[in-house]
């Protein structure tokens, strides 16, 4: 017997081959670690500022997972180099390194094989393999177009205030941050952690930010459908119809609810116009951008609960946003309705949803909600923090939103690591993460006997 050949064969059998989902997660981890190392460099921070390893890692996770929760104010702590590192991580995290890598290969005229196309499909959360490379081109070009337009419009406001070079830079940074639903801002020169509170009634800034957030959050597949079918509603895919309807409902409904809940609270001293702008941005930014034009910590109890609900839902599949996704929320509501009305199928827009979508939606909601509850318990152990603020922080992290009442900077090391885990799982997908450890298991051919139990 040739022991050398036998040993080589045994070695090949024992070699662990990562699944596509695991490769995507490893890629995100690589980006996070590289970003943290760069942020630890002395010239990444302003003179006199100190960055701990945990602080650099937390910031890198937040940027790569396009969340926006921070332990350091972005402008006062990081130099231009540090800010550019964050901007790069935000762009990679928003588009996904698979999308950027595939686009680079097309520019170099490299052929993308079947395995590469499967990676693209997995990364973009699409159902079809066909046309994946074409979709990548459209995504990158569309992203550059929308971010470019947003940068130009925001520069109109920032250049007169900050000068040409700095004004253009601010326009680019915030356009990318808004489109990628990241929530990082450079407004610390007006006051640490102030975000866009000084632009609460500015129509240009509010409209541009909201437009970028919504466009980035509806999903790349919806873009493609809109581009191909224009204004023909009947030709849209079911997902496009659900996403557009849910986005409109959450935006309008959220605005009205904020106007009611904060009329005698946070909006009490504002004019009618200021209230409308504040309510609009308060309804849009939790989906999941993280900017704020009003003091988030000053929201009423009802306003914080409403914000938490919007953060939990988040954006849409295959987008730069996080959360359980609009389609997941709709599927759960439809399933509850069909069960209560004793209908056999879940139907919407004259289409029937398949059972697998219902099962996946139920699991996603359960896992994300369980993770948020687990984080709340950990954050409360050994720390005297308000429950409302801790709950807000947990839902902000799992939804990769970035809105905060200021609790982030008060967390101990264990709590910060838990928040980092939530941000990571919120970006790569909690269900994808869980299934990545079980997807290679074989299904048993023998099924157990069925027996009924009492539920409810």
N, C-alpha and C positions, 0 to 999 in steps of 0.2 A: 504493500500500500504506500502511496506517495503522501507522506504526512504533510509535506509542504503545501501541496495542492489542497489537501483536505483542510488544513488550517486556514488557507486563504478563503476557501468556500465558507467555512464557519464564520470567519471575520465578516464576509459580505452579508451573511444572514443576520449577524448581530448588529450591523450598522443601522443606526436609527435615522430614518428619513422623515424629516419634518413635513407635516401636511401644509397645504396652502395657507390655511388659517393661522397655523403656528408660525409660518414664515413671515406673514404680515405682522404678527405680534412681535416677533424677534426684530423685524425691521424698525418698528416703532421704538422698541427698547434701545436699539442702536442709535437712533436719532436723539433720543432723550439723553443717553449717556454722553454722546458727543457734545451735545449742547451744554450739559452740566459742566463738562471739563473746560469748555471754552469760557463759560461764565465764571469759572474759578480763577481765570487768569487775572493778574493784577490790573492790567489796563482795561478790563471789562467793567470796572467799577470806578466811580468818581473818587477823587483823593479824600482819604479819611474814612471811606466807607469799607466795611468788612462784610464779606460774604461767606457764610458757613457752608459746609458741604451739603447739609440738609436743605439750606435755603436755596442754593444753586440748583439742586436736584428738583426741589418743589417747583421752582420757576420754570425749569426746563420741561417738566411734565406738563405744567399748565399751558405752556406755549405750544408744545408738540401736540397736545390733545385739545388744542384750541378752546381752552376753558376761560382763563382770565383771572382766576384766583391768584393773588400775589401776597407775598410776605414782605416785599420791598416795593416802594413806589417806583414805577418804571423810569420816570424822568429824573428824579432826584438821586437814584441809586446807580443806575447803569450809564456808562459812557456811550458814545455813538457806536463803538464797536459792540458793546453788550446789547444795545438796542437792535443792531443789525443781525446779531445772532438770534435774538428773539423773533425778529421779522422773518428770517429764513425758516426758523422752526414753525412759525405760524403758517407760512405758505406751504411747506411740506406737509404739515399736519392737516391743513384744510383740503388740499388736493389728494394727498396720499403719495407716499414715495413710489408706489407701484405705477401710478398714473404718470408721475414726472419721469420715472425711469423709462416707461414705455414710449413716452413722447420723445425723449432723447434718442431712443433707438430708431424711431421713425425719421428723425432729423439726420441721423447718420446712415439712413437707408439700410438698417439692419433688419433682417427678417425675424418676426416674432412668431415662434412656434406655438403648437397647441397648448403646451404647458404654460407658456407665457400668457396666452389668451385666457386660459382658465384662471390664472392669477388676477388678471384684470377684471374678469367677471366677479370673482370673489371679493376683490377690493372695492369695486363699485356697487356691489350688492345688486347686480342685474340678473335677470332670469335667462337671458339669451347669450350664447357665445358668439353668434354671428354679428359682425359689425362692431366688435369691441375696440379694434384699433381705430376705426373711424370715429367712434365715440370719444376715445381719448383725445384725438386731435381737436374735436369740437369743444371738449371740456377745457383744454388748456387755452385755446384761442378765445373762447367765451369768457374765461376767467380773466385773461389779460385785457379784454375789451371792457368788461364791467369795472374791473379795478382801475383801469386807466381813466375811464369816464368819471368814476367816483373821485379819483385823485385830482383830476382837473377841476371839478366842481368844488371840492373842499379847499383847493388851493386859492380859489377866488375869495374865500373867506379868510384863510390863514396868511396869505402873502401880504395884504395891507397891514396886518397886525404884527407879523413876525419877520418880514423881509422876504426877498425872493427865494433864496436858497432854503432857508429854514421853513418857510411857508410851503414850498413844494414838497419838501421832505415830510412835513406833517400831513400833507394831503395824501401822499403815497402810503405812509405808515398806517394811517387810520382807514384808508380805503381797503387795504389788504386785511387789516384786523377786522373790519366790519363784514367784508364779504366772506371771510373764513369763519365768521361768528366767534372770534377769539376774545374780544373785549379788552385787549391791552390798549392803553392810551398813554399819551405823552403830555397830559394836561397838568402834571404835577407842578409845573412852574407857576400855576395859578393857586396852588395849594395841594398838599399831598393827598392822594386818593380822591381828588375832586371830580375826576372823570369829566363829563360835559355839562356839569351843573351851571356853568356860566353861559351856556348856550341853550338854556331851557326853552326860550321863546324864539329861537332863531330858525325861521322856516327852511333856509337852505341847508344848514347842518342837519336838522332833524329829518328832512325829506331824503337827503342823500344817504344818511346812515340807515334809515329804515328801509329804503329801497335796496341797498346792498345786503342788508341782513336777510330780507325776504327772498331776494333772488338767489343768494347763496344757500338759503335754507330749504328751498322747494325741491332741490334734487336735480342731478344731472340728467336723469332719465326724463324728467318732466321738461327740461330744456329741449331735449331732442324731439320729444313729441310736439311741443309748441312750434319748433322750427320747421318740422315736416308738415304739420297740419294747420298751421297759422291759427285762424279764428274759427275753424270748423269744430265746434264743440262735440258734435256727434261722432267725429272721427277719432277723438282722443281715446287713449287707453283708459281702462278703469282706474288705474293708479293715478293718472294725471287728474281725472275728474275728482277723485277723493282728496288728493293733495290740495288742489286749488280751492275746493269747497271748504275744506277744513281750515286752510290758512285764512281765508276770508272770514269764516265764522269766528275763529279765535281772535283775529285782529279786531273786528267790529265788536264782538261780544266782550272781549277783554277791555276795550276802550270804554264801553258803556259801564261795565262793572267797576272800573277804576274811578270813573267820574262819580258814581254813586257812593262807593266805599270811602273815598277820600275827600268828599265835598266839604265835610266839617273837620277834616284832619289836615293832611299834608297840603291839600289844594285850597285851604280856607282863605288865604290871603292873596290868591292869584286872580287875575282878570279872566274873563270867559275864554279868551284866546289862549292864554297861558295854560289854563286847565286842559283844553283840548290837546295841545301839543304834549303836555306832560302825561296825559292819559294814553295817548297814541304810542309814545315811545315806551311807556311802562308796559303796554300790551305786546309790543313787538320785541323788545330787547330780551325778555326771558326766553326767546325761541331761537337760538340760544346764544346771544351775543355778549351780554354782560356789561354793556355801557349803561350809564344812567344820567339823567338830567335833573333828577330830584334826589334828595337824601334817602337812600334805601332804608337806612336804619330808622328813619322817622315814619315809615309806613305804618298804618293802623294794623291791628291784628288781622282784620279781613283782607287788607291789601297784601300782607305777607302770605297768607294762605292762598290767595288768588295767584300771586307770583309763583309760589311753590308748585301749584297745579300746572301753570304754563311751562315752568322749567321741567317738570316731570314729563310732559308731553313732548316738548322740544320741536325739532324740525321734521324733515321728511327723509325717507330712505335714500341712500346714495347721494347725500348732500354734505355740506361742511358743518351741519348742525348735529347736535346730540339729542338726548332724550329717548323715550321709548318709540318716538316717531308718530306722526299724525295718522298714518295708515293703521298702526297698531291700536291706537285709541279708538278709531272708527270701527275696526273689526270687533273689539271687545264690546262696544256699545250695541252694535248690530247683533252680536251673539246673545247678549242679555235680552234685547228686545224680542228676538225670535224665540227664545226659551220661554219668556213670560207670556207671549202671545200664542205659544204652542205651534209655531211654524217649524217645519222640518228643515228649511234652508235659510241661510243668511243672504238676503238679497239687497242690492243697491244699484241704482241706475240700470235696472233691468238686467242685472248680471248676478250670478250666484257665486258666492265665495267657496273655495274648496276647504275641506276639513283641516288640511295641514296648516293653512294660514291661520285658522282659528286656534289650533294647538300652539303654534309658535307665538302668537300674540299673547295668549294666556301665560305662557312660560316667561316671556320677556317682562311682562308687567309684574309677575310674582318675583322674579329674580331681582329686578331693579328696586322694587319696593322693599324687599327683604334686605338688600345691601344698604339702602338708605336708613332703615331702622337699626341695622347692626352698627352703622357709623354713628348714629345718634347716641346709642348706648355707650359706645367707646368714648365719644367726645364728652359725655357727661360724667364719666367715671373719673374721680379725682380732680375735677375742674368745676369751679363755681361759675357756670355760664348759664344765661337765660335759655330755657328750652326752646322758645320761639326762634331765637337767633341760631341755635345749634341745628334745629330742624331745617331752617332756611339754608344754612351752609351745606348740609348733607345733600339736599335736593339740588342745590346749585352745582355741586361736584359731580354727582352721578349723571346730571343732565348736561355736563360740560358747558355750563352757562357762564359762571364767573361773577355773578352778582353776589354781593356780600354786605353784611351789616357791620363788618369790621372785626368779626370774630376770628378770622383766619390768622391775624397777627398775634392773637392771644393763645393759640393752641400750643400744647406741649408737643414733644417730638413724636410720640406714639400717635397722637391725633393727626398730626401733619402727614404721617405715613399712611394712615387710613384714608385721608382725603386724596392723597396721591393715587392710591389704589382705585378709589372711586372714579377719579378723572380718567385714569388709564382704561378701566373697564367700560366707562361711558363712551370712550372714543372707539375702541376696537369692537365693542359690542359684548355685553355680558353673556348673551346666549352663545355667541360665537366662541367666546373664551371657554365657557363650560363645555361646549360640544367638541372643542379642539382636543380634549383629553379622552373622548369616547368615540370619535367618529371612525376609528379603525377597528372597533370591536365588531365581531360577527354576530348577526342575529341568530338566535336559537331557532331550530326547526320545530321544536316541541313547544306548544303553548299550554299554559296552565288552565285548569277548569275555571269556568266563570261562575261567580256567586255574587248575588246582590247584597248591598249594604244600605243602611239608611243614611241619607245625607240631608242636612238642613232641618 
